[in-house]
Amino acid sequence: MSFALPSDISYHQLQTKNGIVYTFRHQTLGELGRIIIEGTPDGQCRISSDVVGDSADPMTAKREEIFRPLSEQLTTALDAALGDRGKGMAVPPSSTAVGQPEAIAHTIIPCPRSGKGMAMLVFADHAKTEADMEDYARKMFPRYKELNLPTWIIGPPMGVPTDDTPAMTLKVWPKRKPLEHLSPNQVNALLDTLIAKHGR
């Protein structure tokens, strides 16, 4: 099989007891989806694919927009390479996998006046790139959608940790903003503005 991936997409391969899983990743959107090749009892192969993320998350649609045509091309190429073994076994790449829940550090900031939740900060402790930040945002989507609070994903300090050391910061709810580099002092200033509005 001969196929060249776009320069902004990479993949890794995992052998499982039932077959092979190819996981595809975008350089800014993070994990896109998977193509799975599994053996069947009758000696054929089943080829399936899914896009990662919650179907209610608008970013899932963006991931699917990139991954769907790619997975269709790859599935066609794999089906051709497998010949009769894969004939008729390809599954259209339309399913969406949410994945297993993962424990991610986060905190809810209470309003000092009412005590009610005012904002949520998610700590992306292992994020090194924008794509990593998107992975955290994807995994936490059900939680911040449920809480419906202003939410920021905050990466590790970019240098010696101080109140003025910037970190990758991604506002994801209720309205997304582009990735920024904000220090704890700048984040606190945003929260102070929220407190002022919350008390009105």
C-alpha positions in Angstrom: 0.0 0.0 0.0 1.4 3.4 -1.0 -0.1 6.5 0.7 1.4 9.8 1.8 -0.1 11.5 4.8 -0.4 15.3 4.8 2.6 17.0 6.5 0.5 18.1 9.5 -0.7 14.6 10.3 1.2 11.8 12.0 0.2 8.4 13.2 1.3 5.6 15.5 0.6 1.9 15.2 -0.5 -0.4 18.1 -0.7 -4.2 17.8 -3.6 -5.6 19.8 -4.6 -9.2 20.3 -7.3 -8.8 17.6 -5.5 -6.7 15.1 -3.8 -3.3 14.5 -4.9 0.1 15.6 -3.6 3.2 13.7 -4.1 6.4 15.7 -3.9 9.7 13.7 -2.9 13.0 15.2 -3.0 16.6 13.8 -0.2 19.0 14.7 -2.6 21.6 16.2 -5.9 19.8 16.8 -4.4 16.8 18.6 -5.8 13.3 18.2 -8.1 13.0 15.3 -9.2 9.4 15.1 -8.4 5.8 14.6 -8.4 3.1 11.9 -8.8 -0.4 13.2 -8.0 -3.6 11.3 -9.3 -6.8 13.0 -9.4 -10.4 12.0 -12.7 -12.2 11.9 -13.4 -15.8 12.7 -14.0 -16.6 9.0 -10.4 -15.4 8.1 -11.4 -12.1 6.7 -10.5 -8.6 8.0 -12.8 -5.9 9.3 -11.7 -2.3 8.7 -13.4 0.3 10.8 -12.6 3.9 11.8 -13.8 6.5 14.3 -13.3 10.1 15.1 -12.4 10.9 18.7 -14.5 13.3 20.8 -18.0 14.0 22.1 -20.5 14.4 19.3 -21.8 17.6 21.0 -18.3 19.2 20.9 -18.0 21.5 17.9 -14.3 20.6 17.7 -15.3 17.0 17.0 -16.8 18.2 13.7 -13.5 20.0 12.8 -11.6 16.8 13.6 -14.0 14.8 11.4 -13.7 17.3 8.6 -10.0 16.5 8.4 -10.1 12.8 9.3 -13.1 11.5 7.4 -11.7 12.0 3.8 -8.3 10.7 5.0 -9.8 7.6 6.6 -11.9 6.9 3.5 -8.8 7.0 1.3 -6.9 4.9 3.7 -9.7 2.4 4.1 -10.0 2.1 0.3 -6.3 1.5 0.0 -6.3 -1.1 2.8 -9.2 -2.9 1.4 -7.4 -3.1 -2.0 -4.2 -4.3 -0.3 -6.1 -7.0 1.6 -7.8 -8.3 -1.5 -10.4 -11.0 -1.0 -9.6 -11.1 2.8 -11.0 -7.6 3.2 -13.7 -7.6 0.6 -17.0 -6.3 1.9 -15.6 -5.8 5.4 -14.9 -2.1 5.4 -17.1 0.0 7.8 -17.8 3.6 6.8 -15.9 6.1 9.0 -18.9 7.7 10.6 -18.8 6.6 14.2 -17.6 8.8 17.0 -15.7 7.4 20.0 -15.7 9.3 23.3 -13.1 7.1 24.9 -12.6 6.2 28.5 -12.9 8.8 31.3 -9.6 10.1 32.5 -8.7 11.8 35.8 -7.5 15.3 34.9 -6.7 17.9 37.6 -9.1 20.8 37.6 -10.6 23.2 40.1 -13.8 25.2 40.3 -13.4 28.8 41.4 -16.2 29.8 43.7 -17.7 33.3 43.8 -16.5 34.9 47.0 -20.0 36.5 47.5 -22.4 33.6 46.7 -20.1 30.6 47.0 -21.4 29.3 43.7 -19.1 28.1 41.0 -17.9 30.9 38.9 -15.2 29.4 36.7 -13.2 26.2 36.1 -9.5 25.9 35.5 -8.2 22.6 34.0 -4.5 21.9 34.5 -2.9 20.4 31.5 0.2 19.3 33.4 1.8 17.3 30.6 0.9 19.6 27.7 3.9 20.6 25.5 2.2 21.7 22.3 -1.1 23.2 21.1 -2.2 19.8 20.1 -1.7 18.5 23.6 -3.9 21.4 24.9 -6.6 20.3 22.5 -6.4 16.8 23.8 -7.1 18.0 27.3 -10.0 20.2 26.0 -11.5 17.2 24.2 -11.3 14.9 27.2 -12.8 17.5 29.6 -15.6 18.7 27.2 -18.4 16.7 28.9 -17.5 18.2 32.3 -17.3 21.8 31.3 -20.4 21.5 29.1 -22.3 20.1 32.1 -21.1 22.8 34.5 -21.5 25.6 32.0 -18.9 27.8 33.6 -16.2 29.9 31.9 -13.4 27.4 31.5 -9.7 27.7 30.8 -7.2 24.9 30.0 -3.8 25.9 31.5 -0.5 24.3 30.6 2.7 24.0 32.7 4.8 27.2 33.3 7.1 28.1 30.4 10.1 28.6 32.6 10.8 29.0 36.3 7.4 29.1 38.0 6.5 32.5 39.3 3.4 34.7 39.2 4.7 36.3 36.0 5.8 33.1 34.2 3.5 32.5 31.2 1.8 29.2 30.3 -0.2 28.1 27.3 -3.8 29.0 28.1 -6.8 28.0 26.1 -10.3 29.5 26.8 -12.7 26.7 25.8 -16.1 27.7 27.3 -18.6 29.2 26.7 -16.9 30.7 23.7 -13.5 29.5 22.4 -10.6 31.8 22.0 -7.2 31.2 20.3 -4.4 29.8 22.4 -2.7 32.5 24.5 0.4 32.6 26.8 -0.8 34.0 30.1 0.9 34.2 33.5 -0.9 33.4 36.8 -1.2 37.1 37.4 -3.0 37.6 34.1 -5.3 34.6 34.8 -6.1 36.1 38.2 -7.0 39.4 36.6 -9.4 37.6 34.3 -11.0 35.9 37.3 -11.2 39.2 39.2 -13.2 40.6 36.2 -15.5 37.6 36.4 -15.9 38.1 40.2 -16.9 41.8 39.6 -19.5 40.7 37.0 -20.7 37.8 39.1 -21.6 40.0 42.0 -23.8 42.3 40.0 
